[in-house]
Amino acid sequence: MKWNREEYIELQTFGKVDRQMFVELFGPLVGLSDEWRTQGATEDEINLTAFDFDYVDIVQCGGNTGIIGGAAPKILEETSEHIISTDKFGKQEKLMKGYAIVPLPLEYSVKQMDDWLKIKHWFEYSDERIDWDMVKQAKQKQKEGSLVIAWMEGGFDFPRQLMGEERTCMCYYDSPELMNDIMSTISDMTFKVLDKISDKLVIDNLCVHEDMAGKSGSLIGPNLISQHVEPYYKKIWDMLSSKGTKLFSQDSDGNMNSVIDSFLDSGVNIMYPAEPGSGMDIVELRKIYGEKLTFKGGIDKYVLQKDKKAILNELEYKLQPLMQKGGVVFGGDHRIPNGTSIENYRYYVDTAREILNIPPRGKNKGWSRMAF
């Protein structure tokens, strides 16, 4: 079912809602469509529209807070098995054909201050970053029920795109002047872009992508977040929230438990996808944080590969009455894994709808990616 912006904001701020929201955040992994097709799935099931997932229409605010210009991407080598290329950041990466959707980084463009200074202008403010026609269109779409979103570069993810994880983690200690210049550059640029736009248009949802954690925890801890990331987040969030922005969502895989408090202090109020396989349990987190933190996802994707009893147990736990008091967009914690049978997936969807008192799927069709 299609939700409007008011309903979505109400749900994520613990307001009054008629029913719960059940979504598919990301969609299937590469290869699952072929598996389902051999199992007799319909094309509407394969493209997920047959499952009548909930979604809200989103519209970009009209501001570009990412790279302007950049390097020309090039393919350096292509075989039957892989592609080696350079991206817009000048990063060299390798994509394995047939089963990978994310390329493996091989070499990064920034190793020292001189490297950064050569490309710094790609991330500085200019008037071309704002498309005022898009701002006008977003304002109209908002009136029609669409959720207006704005993106900011990740406080960890952005330096990582330039330097890689190891160099980024070391940079805080051995080249703090480089890290400070990177962060101040994107902070000033993002503030100027979104400040100008939010004078004309209420931005409903500020979004940031980090992916800064693995199974054992975050790659940087609370002290570094407080020193380098929080000032950036708060500068943008304090300005936008003063102009009516209600939601600040952060996308990070992995175990973020050790740094949740730091990001709450930075303004974040929605986290996703909350991966159980990495130790994220939305039920326990709700008991700890109450209405301070809301979620998208949280349902263990790997139970879909097991039997129906395992699926039922997971749904009865994650969709329990405590979690149906608002503040959760229920869905799988990442892409639907290969090895998930179409029979299990049908059971998962139908059982979740029953527990959440959502009408059985029927003639209505729809799906839209809810990872934002």
C-alpha positions in Angstrom: 0.0 0.0 0.0 1.2 3.5 -0.8 1.6 5.7 2.3 1.7 9.5 2.2 4.4 11.6 3.9 2.2 12.6 6.8 1.5 8.9 7.7 5.1 7.9 7.4 6.3 10.8 9.5 3.7 10.0 12.1 4.8 6.4 12.3 8.5 7.3 12.7 7.7 9.9 15.4 5.4 7.6 17.4 2.3 9.5 16.4 -1.1 8.1 15.5 -1.2 5.5 12.7 -4.0 3.3 11.4 -1.7 0.2 11.0 1.9 -1.0 10.9 4.2 -0.6 7.9 5.7 -3.8 6.3 8.3 -3.3 3.5 11.1 -4.8 1.5 14.1 -2.5 2.1 16.5 -3.5 -0.6 15.2 -6.3 -2.8 16.8 -9.6 -3.9 20.5 -10.5 -4.3 21.9 -11.3 -7.8 20.7 -14.7 -8.9 17.6 -15.1 -6.7 15.3 -14.2 -9.6 16.6 -17.2 -11.6 16.1 -19.4 -8.6 12.6 -18.3 -8.1 11.8 -18.6 -11.8 12.8 -22.3 -11.8 10.5 -22.8 -8.7 7.4 -21.5 -10.6 7.3 -17.9 -9.3 5.3 -15.4 -11.4 7.0 -12.4 -12.9 5.2 -10.2 -10.5 6.6 -12.2 -7.6 10.1 -12.0 -9.1 9.8 -8.2 -9.3 8.2 -8.1 -5.9 5.1 -6.2 -6.9 2.8 -9.2 -6.2 3.5 -8.9 -2.5 1.8 -5.5 -2.1 4.5 -4.1 0.1 4.0 -0.7 1.9 6.0 2.2 0.6 6.1 6.0 0.5 6.9 8.0 -2.6 10.1 9.9 -2.1 11.4 12.9 -4.0 14.9 14.4 -3.9 15.1 18.0 -2.6 17.1 19.3 -5.6 20.5 19.7 -3.9 23.7 17.9 -4.8 25.9 17.4 -1.8 28.2 14.9 -3.4 30.9 15.1 -6.0 30.7 17.7 -8.8 33.0 16.9 -11.7 35.2 14.1 -10.6 37.4 11.7 -12.6 36.1 10.1 -15.8 35.4 6.4 -15.0 37.5 4.0 -17.1 37.5 0.3 -17.7 41.1 -0.9 -17.4 40.5 -4.6 -17.9 37.6 -6.8 -18.7 37.5 -10.6 -18.8 34.7 -13.2 -18.7 35.1 -13.2 -14.9 35.6 -9.6 -13.8 35.9 -5.9 -14.7 38.7 -3.7 -13.3 37.9 0.0 -13.6 38.3 3.4 -12.0 35.4 5.3 -10.6 34.5 9.0 -10.3 36.7 9.3 -7.2 39.7 7.9 -9.1 39.5 4.7 -7.1 40.5 1.5 -8.8 38.1 -1.4 -8.2 37.3 -4.9 -9.3 33.8 -6.3 -9.9 33.2 -10.0 -10.2 30.7 -10.8 -12.9 27.5 -12.8 -12.3 27.3 -12.7 -8.5 28.7 -9.5 -7.1 26.9 -6.2 -6.9 29.6 -4.3 -5.0 33.1 -4.0 -6.5 36.2 -4.7 -4.5 38.4 -1.6 -4.0 42.0 -2.1 -5.2 43.6 1.3 -4.9 42.5 4.7 -3.5 43.1 8.2 -4.8 44.0 10.0 -1.5 47.1 9.0 0.5 48.2 12.4 1.7 47.2 16.0 1.9 48.6 16.9 -1.6 46.3 14.2 -3.1 43.3 15.6 -1.4 44.1 19.2 -2.4 44.1 18.2 -6.0 40.5 17.0 -5.9 39.1 19.2 -3.1 37.3 21.5 -5.5 35.0 18.6 -6.5 33.4 18.9 -3.1 33.3 22.6 -2.5 30.2 24.8 -2.7 29.0 26.3 -6.0 25.6 27.6 -7.1 25.3 24.7 -9.7 24.8 22.4 -6.7 21.2 23.6 -6.5 18.6 22.8 -9.1 15.8 25.3 -8.4 13.5 23.7 -10.9 13.8 20.4 -8.9 13.2 22.3 -5.7 10.0 23.7 -7.1 8.9 20.2 -8.4 9.7 18.7 -5.0 7.5 21.3 -3.3 4.6 20.3 -5.5 5.3 16.6 -5.0 5.3 17.2 -1.3 1.8 18.7 -1.5 0.7 15.5 -3.3 2.0 13.3 -0.5 5.6 12.5 -1.4 8.4 12.6 1.3 11.1 15.1 0.5 14.6 13.7 1.3 18.1 15.2 1.3 21.4 13.2 1.3 24.6 14.2 3.0 27.9 12.4 2.6 28.8 10.0 5.4 31.1 11.2 8.1 33.1 8.0 7.9 31.9 6.7 4.6 33.1 9.7 2.6 36.8 9.6 3.8 36.7 5.9 3.3 35.7 6.4 -0.4 38.8 8.5 -0.8 41.3 6.6 1.4 40.0 3.2 2.2 39.1 1.8 5.6 42.6 1.3 6.9 44.0 4.6 5.9 40.9 6.4 7.1 41.2 4.8 10.6 44.9 5.7 10.7 44.3 9.3 9.4 42.5 10.3 12.6 45.8 9.7 14.5 48.7 10.4 12.1 47.1 13.0 9.8 44.4 14.8 11.8 44.9 18.0 9.7 43.9 16.0 6.6 40.8 14.6 8.2 39.8 17.9 9.6 40.1 19.6 6.2 38.1 16.8 4.5 35.3 17.1 7.1 35.2 20.9 7.2 35.0 21.0 3.4 32.0 18.7 3.1 30.4 20.2 6.2 30.5 23.8 4.8 29.3 22.7 1.4 26.4 20.6 2.7 25.3 23.3 5.1 25.2 26.0 2.3 23.3 23.8 -0.1 20.7 22.6 2.3 20.4 25.9 4.1 19.4 27.6 0.9 17.0 24.9 -0.1 15.3 24.6 3.2 14.5 28.3 3.1 12.1 27.5 0.3 11.2 23.9 1.0 10.7 21.8 4.2 13.0 18.8 3.9 11.3 15.8 5.6 14.1 13.3 5.9 17.9 13.9 6.1 19.7 10.7 5.0 23.3 9.5 5.4 25.1 6.4 4.4 27.9 5.1 6.6 28.3 1.2 6.4 31.0 1.7 9.1 30.6 -1.5 11.1 31.3 -5.3 10.8 30.1 -8.2 12.9 32.4 -7.3 15.8 31.5 -3.6 15.9 32.1 -0.2 14.5 35.4 0.7 12.8 35.7 3.8 14.9 34.5 4.4 18.4 32.6 7.1 20.3 35.6 9.3 21.0 36.4 9.7 17.3 32.8 10.1 16.4 32.4 12.9 18.9 35.6 14.6 17.7 35.2 14.3 13.9 31.7 13.2 12.9 29.3 14.7 15.5 30.2 18.4 14.7 29.5 17.7 11.0 26.2 15.9 11.7 25.0 18.4 14.2 25.8 21.4 12.0 23.5 20.1 9.3 20.9 18.6 11.6 20.5 21.6 13.9 19.9 23.9 11.0 17.4 21.6 9.2 15.5 20.6 12.3 15.0 24.2 13.2 13.3 24.6 9.8 10.9 21.6 10.3 12.9 18.5 9.3 11.7 15.6 11.5 13.6 12.6 10.4 17.4 11.8 10.2 18.1 8.3 9.0 21.4 6.5 9.0 22.2 3.4 6.9 24.9 1.3 8.3 25.3 -2.4 8.2 27.0 -4.3 11.0 27.0 -4.1 14.8 26.5 -0.4 15.7 25.6 -1.0 19.3 28.7 0.6 20.7 28.1 3.9 18.9 24.3 4.3 19.0 24.6 6.8 21.8 27.1 8.9 19.9 24.9 9.1 16.9 21.8 9.9 18.9 23.8 12.8 20.3 24.6 13.8 16.7 20.9 14.0 15.8 20.2 10.6 14.2 16.8 9.2 15.1 16.4 6.4 12.6 18.8 3.5 12.0 18.7 0.7 9.4 18.9 -2.1 8.5 19.6 -3.4 12.0 21.2 -6.7 11.1 20.5 -9.5 13.6 23.4 -11.5 12.2 25.7 -8.8 13.5 24.1 -8.5 16.9 21.5 -5.8 16.3 18.3 -6.8 18.1 15.5 -4.2 17.6 13.5 -5.6 20.5 16.3 -5.2 23.0 17.2 -1.8 21.5 13.6 -0.6 21.9 13.8 -1.6 25.6 17.0 0.5 26.0 16.2 3.6 23.9 12.4 3.8 23.8 11.1 6.5 21.6 14.6 8.1 21.1 15.4 5.7 18.2 13.3 4.2 15.4 14.2 1.5 12.9 13.8 0.2 9.5 14.4 -3.5 8.8 15.4 -5.7 11.8 14.0 -9.0 10.6 16.7 -11.7 10.1 17.0 -12.3 6.4 18.7 -15.7 7.0 15.7 -17.3 8.6 14.1 -17.2 5.1 16.5 -19.9 4.1 15.3 -22.2 7.0 11.9 -23.7 7.7 8.6 -22.2 8.3 8.8 -22.7 12.1 12.0 -20.6 12.2 10.3 -17.9 10.1 7.3 -17.9 12.4 9.5 -17.7 15.6 11.4 -14.7 14.1 8.3 -12.9 13.2 6.5 -13.5 16.5 9.5 -12.1 18.3 10.3 -9.1 16.1 6.6 -8.1 15.5 5.5 -8.5 19.1 3.1 -5.9 20.6 6.0 -3.9 22.1 7.3 -3.2 18.6 3.8 -2.3 17.2 3.6 1.0 19.2 5.2 3.0 16.4 8.7 3.7 15.4 9.4 0.6 13.3 9.2 0.1 9.5 9.2 -3.7 9.6 11.2 -5.5 6.9 14.2 -7.8 6.2 17.5 -6.6 7.4 19.1 -6.5 3.9 18.7 -8.1 0.5 16.8 -11.3 0.2 19.5 -14.0 0.2 20.0 -16.7 -2.4 18.7 -20.0 -1.2 15.4 -18.4 -0.1 12.6 -20.5 -1.7 9.6 -18.7 -3.2 7.4 -20.8 -0.9 9.3 -19.6 2.2 9.1 -16.0 1.0 5.3 -16.2 0.3 4.9 -17.7 3.8 7.1 -14.9 5.3 5.1 -12.2 3.7 1.7 -13.7 4.4 2.5 -14.5 8.1 3.9 -11.0 8.7 0.8 -9.4 7.3 -1.4 -11.6 9.5 0.6 -10.8 12.7 0.5 -7.0 11.9 -3.2 -7.1 11.0 -2.5 -6.0 7.5 -5.1 -7.2 5.0 -4.1 -10.3 3.0 -2.4 -9.5 -0.3 -4.8 -9.6 -3.2 -5.3 -7.4 -6.3 -3.1 -4.5 -5.2 0.4 -4.5 -6.5 3.4 -2.5 -5.5 6.9 -2.3 -4.3 9.4 0.5 -3.9 12.9 0.4 -2.3 12.6 1.8 1.2 16.3 2.1 1.9 16.8 5.9 2.3 
